[in-house]
Structures are given as C-alpha cells and as structure tokens.
Amino acid sequence: MIAVYKKELRTSFTGMAAYVFIAFVLVFAGIYTMLYNLSNGYPNFEYVLQSMSIIFLIAIPILTMRSIAEERRQYTDQLLYALPLGMTRIVLGKYLAILTVVAVPSLLMGCYPLLLSQYGEVSFATAWGALAGFFLLSAALAAIGLLISALTENQAVAAGLCFVVMMLLYFMNNLASFVSDTAAASLAALMLAVLVLAVLARMFTRSTPLAGLVAAVGCGGLLACYLVAAERFEGLFDRVMESLSVFERFYTFIDGVFDLTGVLYFLSIIAVALFLTVQTMEKRRWS
Amino acid sequence: MIEIDHLTKRYGPHTAVEDLYLQVEPGLIYGLLGPNGAGKSTTMNMMTGCLAATEGTVRIDGYDIFEEPAKAKAKIGYLPEMPPVYPEMTPREYLSFVAEAKGVQKEMRGGQLDQVLRVTDTAAVQNRLIRNLSKGYRQRVGIAGALLGDPEVIILDEPTVGLDPRQIIEIRDLIRTLGKKHTVILSSHILSEVRAVCDRIVIISKGHLVASDTPENLEQLFAGSRTLELVVRGEEPAIRAALAPLRGVRRLQFGRREEGEQSLTIETGPKDDLREGVFFACAAARLPILGMETRKASLEDVFIELTGQDAPLPKGEAELSDQQGEEGEQP
C-alpha cells in the first residue's frame, strides 16, 4: 500500500494534475479572500470557503480523472492485478495519495485566518471548523472522483463524467426544489429516483432480476407508505435530497456548527465510494 | 509446480478456454503454442490471477491462485502481452516501485534491482524515461519487473512480439538464461521460437489443450508414417505393376503427370526404408527415377494438423494420449 501511495504521489507531482489542482484552489481562495475579507472587510473566512466550493466541479475531475482510467489505457492495470497485494490496498494507496494532494491547499488556507487576524477580530473556531468541513467535502468528492475514474476507460471520459456528477451534486438541492411540494409530486420524484437506482444496479451487476427487485421493492414500498400516510409525503423529496446533498452538509459547517453527523456522513461517503471502486476493479477480473 | 485443473473461461456464449489440464514441472521452459485467438493469453491471465476463471483451479506450488492470491502471486513473475510500464517513470523508479509493491525487503531491494538490471541488460537506460525507450527495452524492463522478488515461475506472454530480429535473439538468450534458475512459461504463435527455446511444448487450439510434450517426442509421435516422394518417367499402370511386389507399402498415391513424368507418393511405416527396393524395382522395369525424397512429419505438420480448422481434435491426438497418458491430454 505504501509502495502504491509513494508511486501515485510521485506521478501526480511529476505530471500537471496535482499542481493544477493546488494552484486552482489557491487562486480562487485568494480571489475570494481579497473580495470578502480584504475589500469588503468581512471577518468571516468561512464565507470564502462557501463561495469557492463551486470550484470542485472542475478541480476534482482534474485531480482524479487519470488515477485508474489511465492505468487501464496504458495496460498497467495488469501489473496491479498480478501484484501480491489485494485490490483494497491498491485502491487505498491511490486514495491516500489523492488525499495528500487535497490536503495541501486546505493546510495552506489554514494560515489565512491567522493573516486576517492582523487586521481585526477573527473567529478562529468557526474559520477552522469550516475549513475542516471544506477538507472533508473535498475528500468525499475525491473518493467519488476515484470511483468514476475506475468506471471509465480513458481519462477524458472520466473527467467529463466526473464533472457532470459534481455538477449534479452541487445543484442537487436547487433541482430538487423544482419539484412541487405536493405529496403526489414527491411520490413521483422518489419513484423516479428508485427507477434510476434500479437502472444503475442493472448497469453495475448486469443482473435484470436484481434490478427488477430493486425497482419493485422500492416503488412498492413507496406506494404502500403513500397509501398509509400521504400527508407525510408533502415536501419529502426536497427533504430527502437536502439530507443526501454533500454540499448541503458542508454548509452546516459554514454556519459554525461542527456537525459530527456531518463528519460521519462524509466518512461514509468515502467508505462507500472506495468500496465500490474496489468492487469495480475486482469485477474487471471477471470480464 | 503449477497444476491447472479443469480450467474454463467463458465470455457469455463464447468459450475462450475449455476444460484445460496441465502440470508444469519445476525447472523447465514451457512453450504455449497456438494460433492467434487460441486462448493463450486468457490462460496466462488466469494462471496469474489477473482474470477470474469461470470454472476450475490453478495451483501454484500448492496455493490456489483464486483462494490464496497473495501467497500464489508471490511465486509468480508475470509479463503480460503489453509490458505494464509507466511511461512517465524511469526504469529504475519503476523497478523500485515494483520491488516495494512485491514486498521485497528494503535492504535487499538495491541488490535485486541491480541484479535484474544486469540480467536484462537495461542498466544503461535505467535513468531515461520509459516513454523514450524502444519497444525492445520496454519489454526488457517488463521482464525485469517480472524477475523482481525472485519468483519461482516466470510467465511471459508473447515476449518477442514487435521486436527486431536481433532483439528477438537477445530475448531468447535471456529466456534460456532464466530457464536455468526458474520455471519459465512463455507463449507464442511462432513455432520456430518455441522450438528454439523450450523443453516442453504445449499446443492449444480453440481453447483446448491438444498436445503437451517435448519437441522431439511430438515429432516422433506424429511421424506415424514416412512418405517417399517420387518422380518417375513412365505410365501409371506400369509403375503400379513394378511396385506391386514391394512389401511395406501402406499407400500408393499418384499425383500430377507432366510430359511423361509421373509424380507419386508412397507411404510406409515409420521404420521402413523402401528407397533401395523402389530403386531396383523401377530399374528392373526400366522406369527411370528422376527424383526421390523422404519426408518425415515435422513439427510444422504436427502444429498444422493439431490446430487445423476442420479438425479441432484430430485422430493424432488419440494416439498421443495412448502413448503419453500421464502428460495431461484430455480425452
């Protein structure tokens, strides 16, 4: 695992990806700090973090696109399969290398509140708490990016797909609010979500019965719940999406709440994404 | 050393490898021979754990590659068809990564690195980017990677494809050198190559194992008959009459006839030599022999017969099994 980690880290720093990612994040941090804190005189560094979180739409694909897709393109994945290491350790090594790169701008940004405190009162606790949330958010998004890289054959496709997924995650809440608040609309939207899930299950497992089961149980369950307590469905879709949204969790940190459930949520996102990455890699042995 | 049992791989309805049995003994060089698409790479990928088998097992020194992959893989060095090298690294960086990933002890890493660089003759390019190396050197770097960790078995998938003739000879020499210390399995669709390097030939056709033996034995077993090719000046009935009294003729076949010259082939038993008899018989009948040639079945014939389009399991295979039952042919 350490061997893979060292190799990945070296690769990302001999190539452009890591530098571009770090520079990109820092440039935006600089611009927003300038704008909010220095020009307008807000003492809250966390606003900077909130505004700049949109850059992950581009920064994460840059960082993660090549990680596994490139191995496949240059046939080095054969080496990984032949190594006497489990796939879990290889994926963990890769993820830790990405995480190290992700940590660099977060650590550097940790100095900003100190600099700002020269010019006025800064609430360090909220600033650094928000920064911790920022790091967790980027870690979770990077894990999702790694999974997407494992799913695709080349890095351009990985980057494109990753961008789309990041965008969906970012705008998930706004999109969900387009669904009307009535119970019936919520039911329809949730059923649609279940069907999407079933399609994904079909794509991943290539097993139609399983996908059918997911769809049937999901839709049946929803319908049953709806018949029992329809009034509970009012605005439900919106609430579900909000509690699932990665970015929404991060905004809690911005508000100055160091949300432990949020931490747990990010950690579970990472765990699930890495687990699926390992499974995707293992699955390729079979095809 | 390696026991392959009932190995089968199916891709949907297509069967790439079916019911393969093979015993690999230590210290020998094995050549996996077969036409393109016969299932050689698939077999090797399964032997090294890169590909899961649909059915069957592969045991490396007693460890099942699918059940105990870490232990089994530690005994194998594998070079896939495309050398799995990172273009943005130098050979030295690449090899030290592979050594570490294979769990070579830190204090031994430097020594092993220098050793494989020496054996594969890549020391001169060790600090250049792999991106800028020729195919031949990439192949060598790949082999060097396979050698790290001092595995007992080295598996090389088409190690000489895409190399120039001089590099091919160098790689073959390298393989022979490796064969002194390791068990080597290589695949190829080039007969002369396998013949030149290997102690054992395993012929695969359409996912089936059709023969496994030493090159000499294969030739001999298939030399079930010997043919005499003749060109005689004379008429067919006259020649037939002249040769009729000869003993040991299994089959007499008349071929083309051009300007009074008749070509014909005489098939005899593998040990019979009818050349003198044919000469005197024809001389007595005043039928001048213009040409005479003996032909034995060559490895090419064996290969073509075994892997022929219409005969996936030719009758020769049955003969082979009868005489070499333990060698692992499937009925």
Interface residues (C-beta under 8 A of the other chain):
Chain A: I2 A3 V4 K6 K7 R10 T11 T14 G15 Q74 Y75 T76 D77 Q78 L79 Y81 A82 L83 P84 L85 G86 R285 W286 S287
Chain B: Y11 N45 T48 G49 C50 L51 A52 P69 A70 K71 K73 A74 I76 Y78 P80 M82 P83 P84 V85 Y86 P87 E88 M89 E93 F97 V98 E100 A101 K102 G103 G145
